Amino acid sequence: MATHHDTDTKAAMDLKLHPMVIVNISDHFIREKVKTNKNQRVYGMLLGRQSGRKVEISNSYEILVNNDNGIVDAEFLKKRLQQFQRVFSHDEILGWYATGKVENYDIGIHQQIEQFNESPLLLILDPDSKPGNQNLPILLLETTVKVVEDKPRVIFTRVPYTIETTEAERIAIDHVANVSTGGRSMLTSHLSTLQSAIKMLNMRVKIITKFVKESRDGNIPRDEGLLRSVNALCHLLPTIDTDKFKEDFLTEYNDALLVTYLATITKTTNAINEMIDKFNIAYDRNSARRRFF
């Protein structure tokens, strides 16, 4: 009976999990491990959107749970939820997460989360999974009621899921994966190149400043050619800060916007004319048919 129930759950639930949630949970676990120097179980809330049995988990945040009695700090949970919903106003609580294995007291924690969602999900991430395992060490569970010895009993039932990613998430995950394996992502290479260019620019500006200062103090012979080049270079810099430049730039910018708006209005007008012509043709044909009959 239990296997049959699992099959029905798989057919009913359409669950999508974003990789940033996995990254958030892993980061939470590693920070606590470094802080306590042991594999401390961590807890958090799952956020996302739900429409019937279609669920998309896209974000998460940490919560406080007393490991001795399994009591959730409800005030801290609500405070963090308010902070998140200021930015992600459309997200709602879909469930909670924990690391390690499923524990006996998880049902009690799950029931506390039910005040925020009538049917919450539980995500379990096992940080002690075997190296080389091709499957993600993640379980997504929901509660079902099973009759045991003529008594109803709440148990966790496994729910299948798929990984859903956006373009921004793929770039971020690629960056994290390459850096964590000792590689270099495209973002790392770009930032390294940018850093080197800024360092080189800073060094050359210091050289020019030192040269001008030493020439002014008479510590080195004056080189009129180099000083003219420095003067010409310096005259290029304040051009973008003058009122004249700002006025000309704003004029050009407004002209470009006007041209863009004019093109948009022209396209819209043309589309409306085409629609009117098609409507007139269709109306004339219908009128001719009615006259024929």
N, C-alpha and C positions, 0 to 999 in steps of 0.2 A: 504493500500500500504506500509506503514511504517513497519508493522509487517512482510509482505512478504519480504521486503528488508533485515530485520534483519535475517530472516531465510537463505537467500542466503549468507549473510556474514558469518554466522556460518558454513555453508557447505564449504566455500572457505578458511577460515583462519584456520591454524594449529598453535596455539600459546602456547608456553611453558614458564612458569615463574619459575625462581629459587628462593628458599626461602631467600637466602642471599640478594636479592634485597629488599624484604619486611623488613628484619632486618635493612638494611642500611637506608631506608626511615624512619622507626620508630625511629632509633637512631638520625637521623637528626632532626626530629620533637621534640623529647624530649630535645635535647641540646638547641634548640632555645627557647623552652618553659621555661627551667630553666634560660636561659640567660635573656629573656624579661619578665618573670613572667606572660605570657599570651599565649594563643593558636595562635601562629604566623604561618601563612601559609608558607610552605617551598616548594622549587622547585629544580628539578634536572634533569639530563639526564639519559636515559636508554640505556645501551650498550648490545651488544650480536651479534648474527649472524643471517643472513636472506638468505634464498634460495627460491625465488619466494614468495609463500604465507606461507611457513614454517618459523616461527620466533621463536627464542629462546633468551629470555632476561635473562642474567646471571650476570649483574653488573650494577652499577649506580654511579653517582657522583653529587655533589651539584653545583648549579648555582645561580647567583644573578639576581633577577627580581625586578624591581621597582613596588611596590604595588599600587602606585598612578596612573601611566600611563601604566603599563603592559609592559614596555620595558625591554628586556633581555640584560644583559651585555655580548655582543658578544665576546669581547676581553678576558674576564675571562673564558667564555665557551671554546673558542679555546685553551687557555693556559692549562686548566685542561684536555682537550681532548688529547693534545700532551703528557702530563705527563702520562696519562693512557695508551696510545698506545705504549709508550716505553716498558711497561711491557706486556700489552695485545694487541699485534700487530694485531691480527686477529679480534678483536672486532670492531664494527662500531656503529654509533648512530642509534638507532631504534625509538627513541621518547623521551618523557619527562614525568616527574611525578610532582604531586602536592598533597597537603593534603587538607582535608576538603570536600567541595562539588564542583560540576561543576559550574563555574561562567561564566557570560556573556562575560567577557573580555578574557576568555580562548581561544576563537577562534583567537583573535589577537596574543596571545603568540604562539599558534599552527602554525600560518602562518609564524612567525619568525623562528620557528624550521624547517620549510620546506626547508630552504636553506641548511640544513645538511642532510635531508632525504626527498625525494619527497612525501612519504606517511607515516608520523610519527604516532606513537601510543601515546596515553595519558593514564597514569595510575593514578587513583585517589584513595588515601588511606584516609578513613574516621576515624580519631582518636576518634570520639565521638559516635562510634557504641554502641549499647545496650549490657550490660553484658549478657553473656550466649548465645549470637548469635552463631549458629553453622557454619555459613558461614563467610569466610574472608571478612572484610570490604573493599574490593578492587573492583574497576571497571576498565576495560581496554576498551578503546574507540578508534575508528578511525573515520575519517571524510568521509561523503558522501554528495552528492549534491541532494537536494530534491526541487521539483518545488512547490512553495507556491504562489498562486495568480498570476500564469503565470510568476513568477520570480524565478530564481535559488537561492537556499539558502543552505549554508554549515551548516550541523548539525553533532553532534556526534552520532555515532552508537555503541552500545555495542558489544564487541567481546568476545566470550567464551575462556577460557584458562584452562590449566591443570598445576599442580605443578610438576616440574621436579627437582630431587635432585641427587647429587652425594654422594658417601660414606663420603667424607670429610665434605660436607655440613650437612649430617645427624648427624654426630658426633658433629659438632659445634652447630647446632640447639638444639640437645638434651641437650648439656651443658648449653646453654643460657636458655632454658625452665625450666630445673630443678633448676638452680640457682635463676631465677626470681620468682619461686614459693616457695622459701625457702628450696628446696631440695638440694641434693648433687649428682652431676653427677659422672661418673666413673673418668673423668679427674680431677675433684676437689678432689676426694678421693686419687687419685694417687699423685697429687701434694702436698696434705697435708701430706701424708706419707713420701714423699721425703723431705719435709721441716723439719719434725720432726727428720728424720734420720740425716740430715745435722746439725741441732741444737745440737743433741746428740753428734755427732762426734766433733763438734767445742768445746763443753763443756769439753769432755774428753781430747782433745788435750791441752786445757788450764790447766787442772788439772795436766797432765804429765809435761807440761812446768814449772808450778809452783813448782812441786815436785823436778824436776832436779835443778832448780834455788835455792830453799831453801836448798837442800842437798849440793850444791856447796858452798853456803855461810856459811854452818855450823849452820843454824838456826834449823835444825831437824837432828836427827841421820841418818847416811847413812844406807840404806838397800841394801846390795850388790845384793841380789836376784832380787829385783825390778829394780835396775839399769841395771843389765844384760838383763832383759826382755825388758826394754826401748831401750837399745843398739841394741838388736836383731831386734826389731821392726823398728828402724830407718834405719838399714842396708837394710831393704827390700824396702825402698822408693826410693833411688837414682838409683836403678838397671835399671829402664826403661829410665833413662836420660843419660846413659853412651854411648859412641861411639860404644863400643863392642855390646851392646844390640841392638842399632839401625842398626848396620851392619848385625847382625844375623837375626833380624826381617825382614829386607829388603830382605835378601837372601831367607828366608822361604816364604815370600810373593810372590816373583818372581817365586819360584819353584811351589807354588800352582797355580799361574796364568798359568804357562807353562803346568801343568797337565790339567787344565781346557781347555786351547786352544787345546791341543793334543786330548782330548776327543771330542771336537767340530769338529775338522778336521776329526777324525775317523768316527764320525756319518755322516758327510757330504759326505765323500768318499764312505761309505757304501750305502747311499741313491742314490748317482750317479751311483754306480755299479748296484743296483737293477733297476734303471730306464733304464740303457743300456741293461740289460738282458731282460726286458719287451719289449723294443723297438725291439731288435733282434728277439724275439719270434713273435711279431706282424708282423714284416717285412717278416720273413720266411713264416708265414701263408699266407700273402697276395701274396707273390711270388708263393706259391704252388697253390693258387686259380687261379691266372692268367694262370699258366701252364695248369691247368685242363681245363679251358675254351678254 
